[in-house]
Amino acid sequence: MTGRGKGGNNMGGSDGLDGATTAEATPAIGRDATRRVAGGAAVALVGGGLSFCLTTAYQVAVARALGTAGFGLYVLALAVSSFLAEACDLGLDYGVLRFGAIARGAGDPGRLRAVVQRGLLGALAAGLLLLLGLPARAQTDMTGAANGFLAAYGSFHPSDGIPDATGRTRLAPYLSPALSKLLADGAAAEARFSAKVKDAPPLIEGDLFTSLFEGASSWKLGACAASGTGARCPVEFTHTDGKQKPVVWTDTLLLTNTPQGWRVDDVLYGANFQFGNTGKLTDTLHTVLREAP
């Protein structure tokens, strides 16, 4: 009886020790979890702040480089791409997080790999289906190229002579390779001329891309018409200065279908102003190349 009582007392003492150990371990686990959560929150806060600062600086730099109209097009393209990216996810990212965590917690690396692979393949398949559902030339159609060119032109209005490197960069996405090269060659010729002939006016003064010397303050793009690999897009330009009657005229953007899509290849001046541009834009640039030393 006495032995049995001692045995019972020993068993009771063991239970009490186990309970004390568990009670001591629970706060330790809680403190460790709290530290991990706090550390993760701190990293997320610092990362979010750094991301905000970098994004702001990047957007300011892009806005200064592209101008008001160009930055508006950039933001629109970014919004559309973000929307399409969300559409391609189909919630698969959250599914990978949930089922991947379950697989990792169960110590099953094979199942974890399968979850990640299926998530990636699902997102890829959704993206391909969405791509096939879009118009084949949504980003490279004639109207889009013409509007992009006009928006870039408006970003450095009033235009004066051949655009500098920054201006040509804004125009480049909408120009054919041939016209881009011709503008760069013309700018180099102007630089040589200015260096050799001191105090002489530039070979080209005033607006280069429209008939009017003063350039356009607004415009309205007409219907583009394609013929083979070329297209013509009439543009009704208007110049207003608040003092005189508005001047209205029509020039034509000449486009070519490049491997990258439709691009502006030339401008046909249509106004025949007495002191304005006549002929074509490329004719004017070739004249500069001939006259420059």
C-alpha positions as CSV (number, residue, x, y, z in Angstrom):
1,M,0.0,0.0,0.0
2,T,2.8,2.3,1.0
3,G,4.8,1.5,-2.1
4,R,1.7,2.0,-4.3
5,G,1.1,5.4,-2.7
6,K,4.6,6.4,-3.4
7,G,4.3,5.2,-7.0
8,G,1.1,7.3,-7.3
9,N,2.8,10.3,-5.9
10,N,5.8,9.9,-8.3
11,M,3.4,9.7,-11.3
12,G,1.6,12.8,-10.1
13,G,4.9,14.6,-9.7
14,S,5.9,13.7,-13.3
15,D,2.6,15.1,-14.6
16,G,3.2,18.4,-12.7
17,L,6.7,18.7,-14.2
18,D,5.4,18.1,-17.7
19,G,2.8,20.7,-17.3
20,A,5.3,23.2,-15.9
21,T,7.6,22.6,-18.8
22,T,4.8,23.1,-21.3
23,A,3.7,26.3,-19.6
24,E,7.2,27.6,-19.7
25,A,7.7,26.7,-23.4
26,T,4.4,28.3,-24.6
27,P,5.4,31.9,-23.7
28,A,8.8,31.2,-25.3
29,I,7.2,30.1,-28.6
30,G,4.9,33.1,-28.4
31,R,7.8,35.5,-28.0
32,D,9.7,33.9,-30.9
33,A,6.6,34.2,-33.1
34,T,6.1,37.8,-32.1
35,R,9.7,38.6,-32.9
36,R,9.4,36.9,-36.3
37,V,6.2,38.8,-37.1
38,A,7.7,42.1,-35.9
39,G,10.8,41.5,-38.0
40,G,8.8,40.7,-41.1
41,A,6.7,43.8,-40.6
42,A,9.8,45.9,-40.3
43,V,11.2,44.5,-43.5
44,A,7.9,45.0,-45.3
45,L,7.7,48.7,-44.0
46,V,11.3,49.5,-45.1
47,G,10.8,47.7,-48.4
48,G,7.5,49.6,-49.0
49,G,9.1,52.9,-48.2
50,L,12.0,52.3,-50.5
51,S,9.7,51.1,-53.3
52,F,7.6,54.3,-52.9
53,C,10.7,56.6,-53.1
54,L,12.2,54.8,-56.1
55,T,8.8,54.7,-57.9
56,T,8.3,58.5,-57.4
57,A,11.8,59.3,-58.6
58,Y,11.4,57.1,-61.6
59,Q,8.0,58.6,-62.5
60,V,9.5,62.2,-62.2
61,A,12.4,61.2,-64.5
62,V,10.0,59.6,-67.1
63,A,7.7,62.6,-67.0
64,R,10.5,65.0,-67.6
65,A,11.9,62.8,-70.5
66,L,8.5,62.2,-72.2
67,G,6.7,65.5,-71.5
68,T,3.1,65.9,-70.5
69,A,1.4,64.1,-73.5
70,G,4.1,61.3,-73.6
71,F,3.8,60.7,-69.9
72,G,0.0,60.4,-70.3
73,L,0.4,57.7,-72.9
74,Y,3.0,55.9,-70.7
75,V,0.6,55.9,-67.7
76,L,-2.2,54.6,-69.9
77,A,-0.1,51.8,-71.2
78,L,1.0,51.0,-67.7
79,A,-2.6,50.8,-66.4
80,V,-3.6,48.6,-69.3
81,S,-0.7,46.2,-68.8
82,S,-1.4,46.1,-65.0
83,F,-5.0,45.2,-65.7
84,L,-4.0,42.5,-68.1
85,A,-1.4,41.1,-65.7
86,E,-4.1,40.8,-63.0
87,A,-6.4,39.1,-65.5
88,C,-3.7,36.6,-66.2
89,D,-3.3,35.7,-62.6
90,L,-6.8,34.3,-62.2
91,G,-6.2,34.1,-58.4
92,L,-3.5,31.4,-59.0
93,D,-1.0,33.4,-56.9
94,Y,-3.2,33.1,-53.8
95,G,-3.8,29.4,-54.5
96,V,0.0,28.8,-54.7
97,L,0.4,30.6,-51.4
98,R,-2.3,28.5,-49.7
99,F,-1.6,25.1,-51.0
100,G,2.2,25.6,-51.2
101,A,2.2,26.5,-47.5
102,I,0.2,23.3,-46.7
103,A,2.6,21.2,-48.7
104,R,5.6,22.8,-47.0
105,G,4.1,22.4,-43.6
106,A,3.5,18.7,-44.3
107,G,7.1,18.3,-45.3
108,D,6.3,17.2,-48.9
109,P,8.7,19.0,-51.3
110,G,7.3,17.0,-54.3
111,R,3.8,18.3,-53.7
112,L,5.2,21.9,-53.2
113,R,7.0,21.7,-56.6
114,A,3.8,20.5,-58.2
115,V,1.8,23.3,-56.8
116,V,4.3,25.9,-58.0
117,Q,4.5,24.4,-61.5
118,R,0.8,24.2,-61.9
119,G,0.4,27.8,-60.8
120,L,3.0,29.0,-63.3
121,L,1.6,26.9,-66.2
122,G,-1.9,28.1,-65.4
123,A,-0.8,31.8,-65.5
124,L,1.1,31.2,-68.7
125,A,-1.9,29.5,-70.3
126,A,-4.2,32.3,-69.2
127,G,-1.8,34.9,-70.6
128,L,-1.6,33.1,-74.0
129,L,-5.4,32.9,-74.3
130,L,-5.7,36.6,-73.4
131,L,-3.1,37.4,-76.0
132,L,-4.9,35.5,-78.7
133,G,-8.1,37.3,-77.8
134,L,-6.6,40.7,-78.4
135,P,-6.6,42.4,-81.8
136,A,-3.5,41.2,-83.6
137,R,-2.2,44.8,-84.1
138,A,-3.6,46.6,-81.1
139,Q,-0.4,48.4,-80.4
140,T,0.8,48.9,-83.9
141,D,-2.2,50.1,-85.9
142,M,-2.1,53.1,-88.2
143,T,-4.2,55.4,-85.9
144,G,-2.2,54.5,-82.9
145,A,1.1,55.3,-84.6
146,A,-0.3,58.6,-85.9
147,N,-1.7,59.6,-82.6
148,G,1.5,58.7,-80.8
149,F,3.5,60.8,-83.2
150,L,1.2,63.8,-82.7
151,A,1.3,63.5,-78.9
152,A,5.1,63.4,-79.0
153,Y,5.1,66.4,-81.3
154,G,2.9,68.3,-79.0
155,S,5.1,67.6,-76.0
156,F,7.8,69.9,-77.3
157,H,5.6,72.5,-79.0
158,P,6.5,75.0,-80.2
159,S,8.8,73.0,-82.4
160,D,11.8,74.9,-83.7
161,G,14.0,73.2,-86.2
162,I,15.3,69.6,-85.9
163,P,14.5,68.2,-82.4
164,D,17.4,67.6,-80.1
165,A,18.3,64.2,-78.8
166,T,15.6,64.3,-76.1
167,G,12.9,65.3,-78.6
168,R,14.0,62.6,-81.1
169,T,13.8,60.0,-78.3
170,R,10.2,61.0,-77.7
171,L,9.4,60.6,-81.4
172,A,11.4,57.4,-82.0
173,P,8.7,54.9,-81.1
174,Y,6.5,56.3,-83.8
175,L,9.0,56.9,-86.6
176,S,10.3,54.5,-89.2
177,P,14.0,53.6,-88.9
178,A,14.7,55.6,-92.1
179,L,13.1,58.8,-90.8
180,S,14.8,58.4,-87.4
181,K,18.2,58.1,-89.0
182,L,17.5,61.1,-91.3
183,L,16.6,63.3,-88.3
184,A,19.7,62.2,-86.5
185,D,21.8,62.9,-89.6
186,G,20.1,66.3,-90.0
187,A,20.9,67.2,-86.4
188,A,24.5,66.3,-86.9
189,A,24.7,68.4,-90.1
190,E,23.2,71.4,-88.2
191,A,25.9,70.9,-85.5
192,R,28.7,70.9,-88.1
193,F,27.2,74.0,-89.8
194,S,26.9,75.9,-86.5
195,A,30.5,75.0,-85.5
196,K,31.9,76.1,-88.9
197,V,29.8,79.1,-89.7
198,K,29.8,81.3,-86.6
199,D,26.8,83.5,-85.7
200,A,24.8,82.1,-88.7
201,P,21.1,81.2,-88.2
202,P,20.3,77.5,-88.2
203,L,19.6,75.8,-91.6
204,I,16.1,75.0,-90.4
205,E,14.1,77.5,-88.3
206,G,10.5,77.2,-87.2
207,D,8.3,74.1,-87.0
208,L,9.7,71.2,-89.0
209,F,6.7,68.8,-88.8
210,T,3.9,71.0,-90.2
211,S,3.4,73.5,-93.0
212,L,3.2,76.6,-90.7
213,F,6.4,78.2,-89.4
214,E,4.8,78.8,-86.0
215,G,3.6,75.2,-85.7
216,A,0.2,73.9,-84.6
217,S,-1.5,74.4,-81.3
218,S,-4.1,71.7,-81.8
219,W,-5.0,69.0,-84.4
220,K,-7.6,66.5,-85.4
221,L,-6.6,63.2,-87.0
222,G,-8.7,62.1,-90.0
223,A,-9.3,58.5,-91.2
224,C,-6.1,56.7,-92.2
225,A,-6.1,54.8,-95.4
226,A,-3.7,52.0,-96.2
227,S,-2.4,50.9,-99.6
228,G,0.0,48.0,-99.5
229,T,2.8,48.7,-97.0
230,G,2.0,52.4,-97.0
231,A,-0.7,54.5,-95.4
232,R,-1.9,58.1,-95.4
233,C,-3.4,59.9,-92.4
234,P,-4.7,63.4,-93.0
235,V,-4.4,65.8,-90.0
236,E,-6.3,69.1,-89.7
237,F,-4.0,71.4,-87.8
238,T,-4.9,74.7,-86.1
239,H,-2.7,77.5,-84.9
240,T,-4.1,80.1,-82.4
241,D,-2.2,82.8,-80.6
242,G,-5.2,84.6,-79.0
243,K,-4.6,87.7,-81.1
244,Q,-5.4,86.8,-84.7
245,K,-7.9,84.6,-86.4
246,P,-7.0,80.9,-86.1
247,V,-5.1,79.4,-89.0
248,V,-6.4,76.0,-90.2
249,W,-4.7,73.7,-92.7
250,T,-4.3,70.0,-93.5
251,D,-1.0,68.1,-93.7
252,T,-0.7,64.3,-94.3
253,L,1.3,61.8,-92.3
254,L,2.8,59.2,-94.5
255,L,3.2,55.8,-92.8
256,T,5.0,52.6,-93.6
257,N,4.4,49.2,-92.3
258,T,7.7,48.0,-90.6
259,P,8.4,44.7,-88.8
260,Q,7.5,46.6,-85.6
261,G,4.2,47.8,-87.0
262,W,3.0,51.1,-88.6
263,R,5.4,54.0,-88.3
264,V,5.5,57.6,-89.6
265,D,7.9,57.7,-92.5
266,D,7.3,61.3,-93.8
267,V,5.0,64.3,-93.7
268,L,3.4,65.8,-96.7
269,Y,3.0,69.5,-96.3
270,G,-0.4,70.5,-97.7
271,A,-0.9,74.2,-96.9
272,N,1.4,75.9,-99.4
273,F,1.9,78.9,-97.2
274,Q,4.1,81.6,-98.7
275,F,6.6,81.4,-95.9
276,G,5.9,77.9,-94.7
277,N,7.2,74.4,-95.5
278,T,6.4,72.9,-98.9
279,G,6.9,69.5,-100.3
280,K,7.8,66.8,-97.8
281,L,9.6,66.6,-94.5
282,T,12.3,64.3,-96.0
283,D,12.9,66.8,-98.8
284,T,13.7,69.5,-96.2
285,L,16.0,67.2,-94.3
286,H,17.9,66.2,-97.5
287,T,18.3,69.9,-98.3
288,V,20.0,70.3,-94.9
289,L,22.4,67.4,-95.6
290,R,23.3,68.9,-99.0
291,E,23.9,72.5,-97.7
292,A,25.8,71.6,-94.5
293,P,29.6,71.6,-94.8
